[in-house]
């Protein structure tokens, strides 16, 4: 049993040495790439390293700490976001109110308004003018 293990170990050691020979690479006249253990006669050949290594990981960029300028910019960005959100909320409220008023003007021919502390009824021309104004405002401001 010992002799068999010893013989296998010797064969294994010799086989790895035999496979570690030089490998050559060359291109023939037709442009075809060849690889071989013997360089061709009369042609230039490059040696190839058969060792396969793991690809190197790309260098990681260091994480930058926020500077004072970054903090100021972040604060400005947040303020702008809040302003935009506030304007969008106001626009939605305007659109909702205008649509409600338009529905009231279309459905009710007898619309009353308060002027100088007194209630008065709109004429048909005034009602139609307000309908047109409301429709125009909705088209311009609401999606």
C-alpha positions in Angstrom: 0.0 0.0 0.0 2.8 2.4 0.9 4.6 1.6 -2.4 1.4 2.5 -4.4 1.0 5.8 -2.6 4.7 6.6 -3.1 4.4 5.7 -6.8 1.3 7.8 -7.3 3.0 10.7 -5.6 6.1 10.5 -7.8 4.0 10.3 -10.9 1.9 13.2 -9.9 5.0 15.3 -9.1 6.5 14.5 -12.5 3.3 15.2 -14.4 2.9 18.8 -13.2 6.5 19.6 -14.2 5.9 18.3 -17.7 2.9 20.5 -18.3 4.7 23.6 -17.2 6.5 24.1 -20.5 6.7 27.2 -22.6 3.8 28.1 -24.9 4.3 30.1 -28.0 1.9 32.2 -30.0 2.3 33.3 -33.7 0.3 34.5 -36.7 0.7 32.7 -40.0 0.6 34.2 -43.5 -3.2 33.9 -43.7 -3.6 35.9 -40.5 -4.6 32.8 -38.4 -3.4 32.7 -34.8 -1.6 29.5 -33.7 -0.4 28.3 -30.3 2.2 25.6 -29.7 4.9 24.2 -27.5 7.6 24.7 -30.2 8.2 28.1 -31.9 7.8 28.0 -35.8 11.0 28.2 -37.8 11.5 31.4 -39.7 8.7 33.3 -37.9 8.6 35.5 -34.8 6.7 34.1 -31.9 5.7 35.5 -28.6 5.7 33.6 -25.4 2.4 33.2 -23.5 2.1 33.1 -19.8 -0.2 30.1 -19.1 -0.8 31.1 -15.5 -4.4 32.2 -15.1 -4.8 34.8 -12.4 -7.9 36.4 -10.9 -8.8 39.8 -12.4 -7.8 42.7 -10.2 -10.6 44.6 -8.5 -10.9 48.2 -9.7 -9.6 50.6 -7.1 -12.4 51.9 -5.0 -12.9 55.6 -4.8 -12.5 57.0 -1.3 -15.7 58.2 0.2 -15.6 62.0 0.4 -16.8 63.6 3.5 -19.3 66.4 2.9 -17.7 69.8 3.0 -19.3 73.1 4.2 -20.1 74.0 0.6 -21.8 70.6 0.1 -23.9 71.2 3.2 -25.0 74.6 2.0 -25.9 73.2 -1.4 -27.9 70.4 0.2 -29.8 73.0 2.3 -30.5 75.1 -0.8 -31.6 72.0 -2.7 -34.0 71.0 0.1 -35.4 74.6 0.2 -36.0 74.5 -3.5 -37.7 71.1 -3.2 -40.0 72.5 -0.5 -40.8 75.6 -2.6 -41.7 73.5 -5.6 -43.9 71.1 -3.5 -45.7 74.2 -2.0 -46.3 75.7 -5.5 -47.5 72.3 -6.8 -50.0 72.1 -3.8 -51.2 75.6 -4.5 -51.7 74.8 -8.2 -53.7 71.7 -7.4 -55.9 73.6 -5.0 -56.4 76.4 -7.6 -57.4 73.8 -10.3 -59.8 72.0 -7.9 -61.5 75.3 -7.0 -61.7 76.5 -10.6 -63.2 73.2 -11.8 -65.8 73.3 -9.0 -66.7 76.9 -9.9 -66.9 76.0 -13.6 -69.3 73.1 -12.8 -71.4 75.5 -10.7 -71.5 78.1 -13.5 -72.5 75.5 -16.1 -75.1 73.8 -14.0 -76.8 76.8 -12.5 -78.2 79.5 -14.8 -79.0 81.7 -11.8 -75.7 82.5 -10.2 -75.5 85.2 -7.5 -72.4 87.1 -6.5 -71.7 89.5 -3.6 -70.6 93.0 -4.6 -70.2 95.9 -2.2 -71.9 93.9 0.6 -75.0 93.2 -1.6 -76.0 90.1 -3.5 -76.8 90.4 -7.1 -77.6 87.9 -9.9 -75.2 87.5 -12.9 -76.6 88.2 -16.3 -76.3 85.4 -18.9 -73.5 87.3 -20.7 -71.5 87.6 -17.4 -72.0 83.9 -16.6 -70.8 82.9 -20.1 -67.8 85.2 -19.8 -66.9 83.6 -16.4 -67.3 80.1 -17.9 -64.9 81.1 -20.7 -62.4 82.5 -18.2 -62.6 79.4 -16.1 -62.1 77.1 -19.0 -59.1 79.1 -20.2 -57.6 79.1 -16.7 -58.0 75.3 -16.5 -56.4 74.7 -19.9 -53.4 77.0 -19.0 -52.7 75.8 -15.5 -54.2 72.3 -15.0 -53.3 69.1 -16.6 
